[in-house]
């Protein structure tokens, strides 16, 4: 794995860590068991172009900034549902989200 970014969410048996592998895949592991909950790659519902950052919010949703697609994707806690973050229209023109290079959440 070519680790680029790491994000952590939860505590104890529910703690998860997301690892960005290069720019094209994210792996989410249960910290206690080491089990890979689900690899997120080009075959997931939301395809990646060039991942530049990952972060969990306080609810455990995983956000992925995709520089190549000019977008921010959000995966639900189960990692089964994915969508574009509302109010951020992708594109490289004025008023659009252009080349997001990272993402973070504050408590």
N, C-alpha and C positions, 0 to 999 in steps of 0.2 A: 504494500500500500504506500502510495506517495502522499502522505498526510500534508494537507494545506491549511485546514482549519478544524477546530474541535468545538463542540457545543455540548453543555451538560444541563440536564433537567431532572428534578425530583430528588428523592431521598430514599435510603434503605433499599428494600427489594424492588421499588418502583423506579430507581434512578436509572436514567438512560444517558448514553453518550452518542453523539452523532459525529462521524469522522468524514471529512471531505477528502476523497481520494482523487488527486490530480484536479482536473477541472470538469470532470464528466460523471462522477458518481458520488453518492453519499451512502454510508453504511451506518445503521442505528443499532447499537448494542445495549442489552441489559447489563448494567455494571456488575451486579451481584453474580449472575450466572455466566456472563460472557457470551450468551447466545445472541446471534445477529437477528434482531427483530424483523428487519427487512432491508435488503439492499435497494437503493433508489438509483436506477440507471436509465439509460435511454429507452428501456422497455416499460417504464412506469407510465401512469396516465399523463403525467406532465413530462415532456422530454426536455433535457437540458442541452444548452448550446455551449455555454462556458461559465460554470459556477465560479463565483468569486467570494461568497460568504454564506455562512449558515448560523442560525440562532434559534433557540426555543423561546417562546413567550411564556408567561406565567401559567398558562393553561396547558402547556406541553405541546402546543402546535409548533411544527418545524417550519421555519421560513428559510427560503433559499434565494439568494440574489444571483440572477443569471445575467451576466454582462453581455453575452452574445445575443440574447433574446430581448434585451432592454426590459427586463421584467423581474418582479419578485413573486415567487410562488409560495403558497402555504399548503402544508400537509396537515390533516387532522391528526389527533393523538394516535390513532390506530395506523396511520400512514397509508390508509386505503383511499382517501379522498384528497384530491389536489385541485387547486384553483389559483387563478391570478389574484393578487391582492387588489381589492376594489380601490378606486380613486387614484390608481397609478397606471396611466395608460402608457404602454410601451411605445418607444419610438425615439428618433433622434432629432426631432424638431422642437421648437419652443413650447414649453408647457408639458412636455412628455418626459417620461423616465428614460434617461440615456446613460448606458454603461454603468449600472450600479456596481460598485466595487466592494461592498461589504454590507453587513447588517448587524445590529445589536439592539438589545432591549435593556431598559433600566427597571429596577424593582419598583 
